[in-house]
Amino acid sequence: METEQELNSKILKVTMTIQENYPELSKYIAEMPVKISAIESPETNINNLRAYYNSLSSLVENYVREQGHVTNT
C-alpha cells in the first residue's frame, strides 16, 4: 500500500507534467478537488489521494491518446 507521501509525490509529478507539457489541461485540475481531512482516518485520506491521482493520470492518458502525444507519467 502506498503512503500519503508517495501518493503526494506521484500527484506532484503528474501535475508538473500537465503544467509543463499540456497547460491546456490545467483548467481541469481545479475541477477535480481532493478531499483531505484531519477528522477522517488516514486510510480514507490515502484512498482520496489515490482517487485524485488516478483522475489526474486518466486525464493525461485520455488526452494523450486523443491527441496522439507522447508522455512520461
The first five atom37 places (N, CA, C, CB, O) and aatype in JSON, in Angstrom:
{
  "aatype": [12, 6, 16, 6, 5, 6, 10, 2, 15, 11, 9, 10, 11, 19, 16, 12, 16, 9, 5, 6, 2, 18, 14, 6, 10, 15, 11, 18, 9, 0, 6, 12, 14, 19, 11, 9, 15, 0, 9, 6, 15, 14, 6, 16, 2, 9, 2, 2, 10, 1, 0, 18, 18, 2, 15, 10, 15, 15, 10, 19, 6, 2, 18, 19, 1, 6, 5, 7, 8, 19, 16, 2, 16],
  "atom_mask": [
    [1, 1, 1, 1, 1],
    [1, 1, 1, 1, 1],
    [1, 1, 1, 1, 1],
    [1, 1, 1, 1, 1],
    [1, 1, 1, 1, 1],
    [1, 1, 1, 1, 1],
    [1, 1, 1, 1, 1],
    [1, 1, 1, 1, 1],
    [1, 1, 1, 1, 1],
    [1, 1, 1, 1, 1],
    [1, 1, 1, 1, 1],
    [1, 1, 1, 1, 1],
    [1, 1, 1, 1, 1],
    [1, 1, 1, 1, 1],
    [1, 1, 1, 1, 1],
    [1, 1, 1, 1, 1],
    [1, 1, 1, 1, 1],
    [1, 1, 1, 1, 1],
    [1, 1, 1, 1, 1],
    [1, 1, 1, 1, 1],
    [1, 1, 1, 1, 1],
    [1, 1, 1, 1, 1],
    [1, 1, 1, 1, 1],
    [1, 1, 1, 1, 1],
    [1, 1, 1, 1, 1],
    [1, 1, 1, 1, 1],
    [1, 1, 1, 1, 1],
    [1, 1, 1, 1, 1],
    [1, 1, 1, 1, 1],
    [1, 1, 1, 1, 1],
    [1, 1, 1, 1, 1],
    [1, 1, 1, 1, 1],
    [1, 1, 1, 1, 1],
    [1, 1, 1, 1, 1],
    [1, 1, 1, 1, 1],
    [1, 1, 1, 1, 1],
    [1, 1, 1, 1, 1],
    [1, 1, 1, 1, 1],
    [1, 1, 1, 1, 1],
    [1, 1, 1, 1, 1],
    [1, 1, 1, 1, 1],
    [1, 1, 1, 1, 1],
    [1, 1, 1, 1, 1],
    [1, 1, 1, 1, 1],
    [1, 1, 1, 1, 1],
    [1, 1, 1, 1, 1],
    [1, 1, 1, 1, 1],
    [1, 1, 1, 1, 1],
    [1, 1, 1, 1, 1],
    [1, 1, 1, 1, 1],
    [1, 1, 1, 1, 1],
    [1, 1, 1, 1, 1],
    [1, 1, 1, 1, 1],
    [1, 1, 1, 1, 1],
    [1, 1, 1, 1, 1],
    [1, 1, 1, 1, 1],
    [1, 1, 1, 1, 1],
    [1, 1, 1, 1, 1],
    [1, 1, 1, 1, 1],
    [1, 1, 1, 1, 1],
    [1, 1, 1, 1, 1],
    [1, 1, 1, 1, 1],
    [1, 1, 1, 1, 1],
    [1, 1, 1, 1, 1],
    [1, 1, 1, 1, 1],
    [1, 1, 1, 1, 1],
    [1, 1, 1, 1, 1],
    [1, 1, 1, 0, 1],
    [1, 1, 1, 1, 1],
    [1, 1, 1, 1, 1],
    [1, 1, 1, 1, 1],
    [1, 1, 1, 1, 1],
    [1, 1, 1, 1, 1]
  ],
  "atom_positions": [
    [[0.84, -1.19, 0.0], [0.0, 0.0, 0.0], [0.88, 1.24, 0.0], [-0.95, 0.0, 1.22], [1.87, 1.32, 0.73]],
    [[0.52, 2.2, -0.81], [1.29, 3.43, -0.92], [1.05, 4.33, 0.29], [0.93, 4.18, -2.21], [-0.03, 4.33, 0.88]],
    [[2.08, 5.08, 0.63], [1.95, 6.02, 1.74], [1.4, 7.35, 1.21], [3.33, 6.23, 2.44], [1.37, 7.59, 0.0]],
    [[0.98, 8.17, 2.13], [0.49, 9.5, 1.77], [1.58, 10.29, 1.05], [0.0, 10.27, 3.02], [1.31, 10.98, 0.06]],
    [[2.81, 10.18, 1.53], [3.94, 10.89, 0.93], [4.19, 10.41, -0.51], [5.2, 10.7, 1.78], [4.43, 11.22, -1.4]],
    [[4.12, 9.11, -0.73], [4.32, 8.56, -2.07], [3.24, 9.04, -3.03], [4.35, 7.03, -2.03], [3.52, 9.4, -4.18]],
    [[2.01, 9.04, -2.56], [0.91, 9.5, -3.41], [1.03, 10.99, -3.72], [-0.44, 9.22, -2.74], [0.8, 11.41, -4.85]],
    [[1.4, 11.78, -2.71], [1.6, 13.21, -2.95], [2.7, 13.44, -3.97], [1.93, 13.92, -1.63], [2.59, 14.34, -4.8]],
    [[3.75, 12.65, -3.91], [4.84, 12.76, -4.87], [4.37, 12.43, -6.28], [6.0, 11.84, -4.47], [4.72, 13.12, -7.24]],
    [[3.57, 11.38, -6.41], [3.03, 11.0, -7.71], [2.08, 12.06, -8.25], [2.31, 9.64, -7.61], [2.08, 12.36, -9.45]],
    [[1.27, 12.63, -7.37], [0.35, 13.69, -7.76], [1.13, 14.9, -8.26], [-0.58, 14.09, -6.59], [0.78, 15.5, -9.27]],
    [[2.19, 15.26, -7.54], [3.02, 16.38, -7.95], [3.64, 16.13, -9.32], [4.13, 16.63, -6.91], [3.67, 17.03, -10.16]],
    [[4.12, 14.93, -9.55], [4.73, 14.59, -10.84], [3.73, 14.74, -11.98], [5.28, 13.16, -10.8], [4.06, 15.32, -13.02]],
    [[2.53, 14.22, -11.81], [1.52, 14.33, -12.86], [1.11, 15.79, -13.06], [0.28, 13.47, -12.52], [0.94, 16.24, -14.19]],
    [[0.96, 16.52, -11.97], [0.59, 17.93, -12.05], [1.65, 18.73, -12.8], [0.37, 18.52, -10.65], [1.32, 19.58, -13.63]],
    [[2.92, 18.46, -12.51], [4.01, 19.15, -13.21], [4.02, 18.77, -14.69], [5.36, 18.8, -12.56], [4.27, 19.63, -15.54]],
    [[3.76, 17.52, -15.0], [3.68, 17.09, -16.4], [2.58, 17.86, -17.13], [3.42, 15.57, -16.49], [2.77, 18.3, -18.26]],
    [[1.45, 18.01, -16.47], [0.34, 18.76, -17.07], [0.75, 20.21, -17.3], [-0.92, 18.7, -16.17], [0.55, 20.74, -18.39]],
    [[1.33, 20.84, -16.29], [1.71, 22.25, -16.41], [2.78, 22.47, -17.46], [2.2, 22.77, -15.07], [2.75, 23.47, -18.18]],
    [[3.74, 21.55, -17.56], [4.85, 21.72, -18.5], [4.5, 21.31, -19.92], [6.03, 20.94, -18.03], [4.92, 21.97, -20.88]],
    [[3.74, 20.22, -20.08], [3.51, 19.66, -21.4], [2.11, 19.87, -21.95], [3.8, 18.22, -21.37], [1.92, 19.92, -23.17]],
    [[1.14, 20.0, -21.08], [-0.26, 20.11, -21.5], [-0.97, 21.21, -20.7], [-0.99, 18.76, -21.33], [-1.95, 20.92, -20.02]],
    [[-0.49, 22.45, -20.77], [-1.09, 23.51, -19.95], [-2.57, 23.71, -20.21], [-0.36, 24.82, -20.19], [-3.29, 24.24, -19.35]],
    [[-3.03, 23.31, -21.37], [-4.46, 23.43, -21.68], [-5.32, 22.55, -20.78], [-4.71, 23.08, -23.14], [-6.53, 22.76, -20.7]],
    [[-4.72, 21.58, -20.12], [-5.46, 20.71, -19.19], [-5.52, 21.28, -17.77], [-4.83, 19.33, -19.16], [-6.27, 20.79, -16.94]],
    [[-4.73, 22.32, -17.5], [-4.66, 22.88, -16.14], [-6.02, 23.31, -15.62], [-3.72, 24.06, -16.11], [-6.28, 23.24, -14.42]],
    [[-6.89, 23.77, -16.51], [-8.21, 24.23, -16.06], [-9.02, 23.1, -15.43], [-8.98, 24.82, -17.24], [-9.91, 23.36, -14.62]],
    [[-8.72, 21.86, -15.8], [-9.47, 20.73, -15.26], [-9.0, 20.31, -13.87], [-9.37, 19.55, -16.19], [-9.73, 19.64, -13.14]],
    [[-7.79, 20.71, -13.5], [-7.27, 20.34, -12.18], [-8.14, 20.96, -11.09], [-5.8, 20.81, -12.03], [-8.44, 20.3, -10.09]],
    [[-8.54, 22.2, -11.27], [-9.38, 22.88, -10.27], [-10.75, 22.23, -10.16], [-9.53, 24.36, -10.62], [-11.41, 22.34, -9.12]],
    [[-11.18, 21.55, -11.2], [-12.49, 20.9, -11.2], [-12.45, 19.53, -10.54], [-13.0, 20.77, -12.61], [-13.49, 18.87, -10.41]],
    [[-11.25, 19.08, -10.13], [-11.1, 17.77, -9.5], [-10.52, 17.94, -8.1], [-10.2, 16.84, -10.37], [-9.38, 17.53, -7.86]],
    [[-11.27, 18.53, -7.19], [-10.72, 18.74, -5.85], [-10.49, 17.43, -5.12], [-11.65, 19.63, -5.03], [-11.21, 16.45, -5.32]],
    [[-9.48, 17.43, -4.27], [-9.18, 16.26, -3.45], [-9.62, 16.58, -2.03], [-7.66, 15.88, -3.51], [-9.37, 17.68, -1.53]],
    [[-10.26, 15.64, -1.39], [-10.77, 15.84, -0.03], [-9.82, 15.21, 0.98], [-12.2, 15.25, 0.12], [-9.68, 13.99, 1.05]],
    [[-9.16, 16.07, 1.76], [-8.26, 15.61, 2.82], [-8.77, 16.22, 4.12], [-6.75, 16.03, 2.53], [-9.05, 17.42, 4.19]],
    [[-8.89, 15.41, 5.14], [-9.45, 15.88, 6.41], [-8.67, 15.31, 7.58], [-10.93, 15.5, 6.52], [-8.29, 14.14, 7.57]],
    [[-8.45, 16.14, 8.57], [-7.8, 15.67, 9.79], [-8.75, 14.81, 10.61], [-7.31, 16.87, 10.63], [-8.31, 14.03, 11.46]],
    [[-10.04, 14.93, 10.36], [-11.04, 14.19, 11.11], [-11.16, 12.75, 10.6], [-12.4, 14.89, 11.03], [-11.38, 11.83, 11.38]],
    [[-11.0, 12.57, 9.3], [-11.15, 11.24, 8.71], [-9.93, 10.38, 9.01], [-11.37, 11.34, 7.2], [-8.87, 10.89, 9.39]],
    [[-10.08, 9.1, 8.84], [-8.99, 8.17, 9.1], [-7.9, 8.33, 8.04], [-9.5, 6.72, 9.13], [-8.17, 8.76, 6.93]],
    [[-6.66, 7.97, 8.39], [-5.57, 8.02, 7.41], [-5.87, 7.17, 6.17], [-4.27, 7.55, 8.05], [-5.5, 7.55, 5.06]],
    [[-6.54, 6.05, 6.36], [-6.89, 5.2, 5.21], [-7.83, 5.93, 4.25], [-7.54, 3.9, 5.69], [-7.69, 5.8, 3.03]],
    [[-8.77, 6.68, 4.79], [-9.7, 7.43, 3.95], [-8.95, 8.49, 3.17], [-10.8, 8.08, 4.8], [-9.19, 8.67, 1.97]],
    [[-8.02, 9.19, 3.82], [-7.24, 10.21, 3.13], [-6.39, 9.59, 2.03], [-6.35, 10.95, 4.12], [-6.29, 10.15, 0.94]],
    [[-5.78, 8.45, 2.29], [-4.98, 7.77, 1.28], [-5.86, 7.34, 0.11], [-4.25, 6.55, 1.88], [-5.46, 7.46, -1.05]],
    [[-7.03, 6.84, 0.4], [-7.96, 6.47, -0.67], [-8.36, 7.68, -1.5], [-9.22, 5.8, -0.08], [-8.47, 7.59, -2.73]],
    [[-8.58, 8.82, -0.84], [-8.92, 10.05, -1.56], [-7.75, 10.51, -2.43], [-9.31, 11.15, -0.57], [-7.96, 10.92, -3.57]],
    [[-6.53, 10.44, -1.89], [-5.36, 10.81, -2.68], [-5.19, 9.88, -3.88], [-4.1, 10.78, -1.81], [-4.88, 10.33, -4.98]],
    [[-5.38, 8.59, -3.66], [-5.25, 7.62, -4.74], [-6.28, 7.91, -5.84], [-5.42, 6.17, -4.21], [-5.96, 7.86, -7.02]],
    [[-7.51, 8.21, -5.44], [-8.56, 8.52, -6.41], [-8.21, 9.79, -7.19], [-9.92, 8.7, -5.7], [-8.43, 9.86, -8.4]],
    [[-7.66, 10.79, -6.5], [-7.26, 12.03, -7.16], [-6.12, 11.77, -8.15], [-6.82, 13.09, -6.12], [-6.15, 12.26, -9.28]],
    [[-5.13, 10.99, -7.72], [-4.02, 10.63, -8.61], [-4.55, 9.89, -9.84], [-2.98, 9.76, -7.86], [-4.15, 10.19, -10.97]],
    [[-5.43, 8.94, -9.63], [-5.99, 8.18, -10.75], [-6.76, 9.09, -11.71], [-6.91, 7.07, -10.24], [-6.7, 8.89, -12.93]],
    [[-7.47, 10.07, -11.17], [-8.2, 11.02, -12.01], [-7.25, 11.86, -12.85], [-9.08, 11.93, -11.15], [-7.47, 12.05, -14.05]],
    [[-6.18, 12.35, -12.22], [-5.19, 13.13, -12.96], [-4.52, 12.3, -14.04], [-4.13, 13.7, -12.0], [-4.35, 12.75, -15.18]],
    [[-4.13, 11.09, -13.68], [-3.48, 10.2, -14.65], [-4.39, 9.89, -15.82], [-3.04, 8.9, -13.97], [-3.96, 9.89, -16.98]],
    [[-5.65, 9.63, -15.53], [-6.62, 9.35, -16.59], [-6.82, 10.55, -17.5], [-7.96, 8.93, -15.99], [-6.94, 10.41, -18.72]],
    [[-6.84, 11.73, -16.91], [-6.98, 12.95, -17.69], [-5.86, 13.05, -18.72], [-6.99, 14.18, -16.77], [-6.1, 13.3, -19.9]],
    [[-4.62, 12.86, -18.26], [-3.47, 12.95, -19.15], [-3.49, 11.81, -20.17], [-2.16, 12.91, -18.34], [-3.3, 12.05, -21.37]],
    [[-3.72, 10.6, -19.72], [-3.71, 9.45, -20.63], [-4.77, 9.59, -21.72], [-3.94, 8.16, -19.85], [-4.49, 9.31, -22.89]],
    [[-5.96, 10.01, -21.35], [-7.03, 10.18, -22.35], [-6.69, 11.29, -23.33], [-8.37, 10.48, -21.65], [-6.93, 11.15, -24.53]],
    [[-6.15, 12.38, -22.83], [-5.77, 13.49, -23.7], [-4.68, 13.07, -24.67], [-5.31, 14.69, -22.86], [-4.75, 13.36, -25.87]],
    [[-3.68, 12.38, -24.15], [-2.57, 11.92, -24.99], [-3.08, 10.97, -26.07], [-1.5, 11.22, -24.13], [-2.7, 11.07, -27.23]],
    [[-3.94, 10.06, -25.69], [-4.49, 9.09, -26.64], [-5.29, 9.82, -27.73], [-5.39, 8.06, -25.91], [-5.16, 9.5, -28.91]],
    [[-6.1, 10.78, -27.33], [-6.93, 11.51, -28.3], [-6.1, 12.41, -29.21], [-7.97, 12.33, -27.57], [-6.42, 12.56, -30.39]],
    [[-5.04, 13.0, -28.67], [-4.24, 13.95, -29.42], [-3.03, 13.31, -30.1], [-3.78, 15.04, -28.52], [-2.41, 13.91, -30.98]],
    [[-2.69, 12.08, -29.69], [-1.54, 11.4, -30.27], [-0.21, 11.89, -29.73], [0.0, 0.0, 0.0], [0.81, 11.77, -30.41]],
    [[-0.21, 12.45, -28.51], [1.02, 12.92, -27.87], [1.73, 11.77, -27.19], [0.71, 14.04, -26.85], [1.18, 10.68, -27.03]],
    [[2.98, 12.04, -26.78], [3.76, 11.08, -26.0], [3.98, 11.68, -24.63], [5.12, 10.73, -26.7], [4.24, 12.88, -24.52]],
    [[3.88, 10.85, -23.57], [4.05, 11.35, -22.2], [4.89, 10.38, -21.39], [2.7, 11.56, -21.53], [5.07, 9.23, -21.76]],
    [[5.41, 10.88, -20.25], [6.21, 10.06, -19.34], [5.61, 10.02, -17.95], [7.63, 10.59, -19.26], [6.35, 10.09, -16.97]],
    [[4.29, 9.9, -17.81], [3.68, 9.86, -16.48], [3.64, 8.46, -15.96], [2.28, 10.43, -16.49], [3.16, 8.23, -14.85]]
  ]
}
